Amino acid sequence: MTAGLKHLLGIEPLTPDQITAILDLADSYVDLNKRQIKRTDTLAGRTQINMFFENSTRTQASFELAGKRLGADVMNMAMQASSIKKGETLIDTALTLNAMHPDLLVVRHPNSGAVDLLAQKVNCAVLNAGDGRHEHPTQALLDALTIRRAKGRLHRLSVAICGDIAHSRVARSNLILLGKMENRIRLVGPSTLMPSGIADLGCEVYHDMEEGLKDVDVVMMLRLQKERMDGGFIPSEREYYHRYGLDAAKLARAKKDAIVMHPGPMNRGVEIDGDIADDIHRSVIQEQVEMGVAVRMAAMDLLMQGRAAKSKEVWV
Ligand code: NCD
């Protein structure tokens, strides 16, 4: 089962069957990651290069570990200190690395569309680890796997995505994925943090958190992406927490068994109360991190299978 994967640039081009194939394979990697010997030779002899043009802790660590557990040779490029700083363009950097014959490039970039552009210039498989406000496909896939394991299904669920939707690639990829799998999505947050053209997204919009969380199965919180804000989007963090921070009173509006998610990094006391984030009966935030490694292993495995099979089908 190669699923015909050439690159993983976004959720947009994936079919529900392809999403399911990645999640099914990831389930087996969850088991492998719990063993004492957490290693296969699936990607032995393959070279993976991680290029992070934006700061990242968990995503970069997760991709690095995923590659190592599959037996690949993994290299982390220090992009902050790279030739880019000396004026080299993204494309020249990509072409230079391409000449070293990597098999996988994992790229995070602050500009939307930069990773797609790079993928057109290289011969190897490219994985988007987040491009601007555009997409973060492995985050949506790991969120989907976390939901599927917690709820026993990934369809006909009511999911509230809350907070800074406008600046979030996590929200965008999740909206697309959860929509494809036929879930009901609510966007909850102040109007200043809603993307334009929201009416076309096919989801319900709430500006009142207590209404928005009523009877949902999943509460997905987002960080205030201050690095992408160039003005005053909220009156103050204190006011924001009061109206949109997830606390016990607001969570009580959701279903009794609703799960709480957050992609990290979290701002405790801004978008989420620390006690809720740490409540092992409600919060699946640590499971999300665990699923992240497994989903990335599955995606890289399928990409390499697709390349080995020289599949004519193209997923971009
Ligand atoms: C997210 C990102 O970088 O888009 N984080 C992540 O990948 N774990 C969300 C965020 O930065 O808030």
Residues whose N, C-alpha, C, O or C-beta is under 5 A from the ligand:
A	BS01	NCD	T59 G130 H136 V170 R223 P263 G264 P265
